Amino acid sequence: SSGINAEYGGHFGILPQHVPTIAILVPGTISVHTEAGEVQKYFVSSGTATIHADSSVQILAEEICSLADIDEGAVRAGLEAAQGKLSSASSEADKAAAQIEIDVYQGMMAAA
């Protein structure tokens, strides 16, 4: 591809000849700009982006889906369930897990 943009509370663009970098991805949108001029958009729940010295990019994502595949009703239901888990969580680990779910669902809502 000819460029990748990762949007997560900011904007991170990768073009040819980019300085080698490793970045942490949080819930948000990744836009892939193809050599044909198309833009493909994906939601990523979390992961890393590695830009190599040869300008290739490797994205390792916990979960990824096309924005077109996001079902807003299912996301709303998932968000409500995660909020319920947070309010009933008794341990710090359960609270942290519920908060991660909430962050992902909120990111999906913003992306959809």
Stockholm file with secondary structure:
# STOCKHOLM 1.0

chainA/1-112         SSGINAEYGGHFGILPQHVPTIAILVPGTISVHTEAGEVQKYFVSSGTATIHADSSVQILAEEICSLADIDEGAVRAGLEAAQGKLSSASSEADKAAAQIEIDVYQGMMAAA
#=GR chainA/1-112 SS CCEEEEESSSEEEECTTCCCEEEEECSEEEEEECTTSCEEEEEESSEEEEECTTSCEEEEESSEEEGGGCCHHHHHHHHHHHHHHHHHCCSHHHHHHHHHHHHHHHHHHHHC
#=GC SS_cons         CCEEEEESSSEEEECTTCCCEEEEECSEEEEEECTTSCEEEEEESSEEEEECTTSCEEEEESSEEEGGGCCHHHHHHHHHHHHHHHHHCCSHHHHHHHHHHHHHHHHHHHHC
//
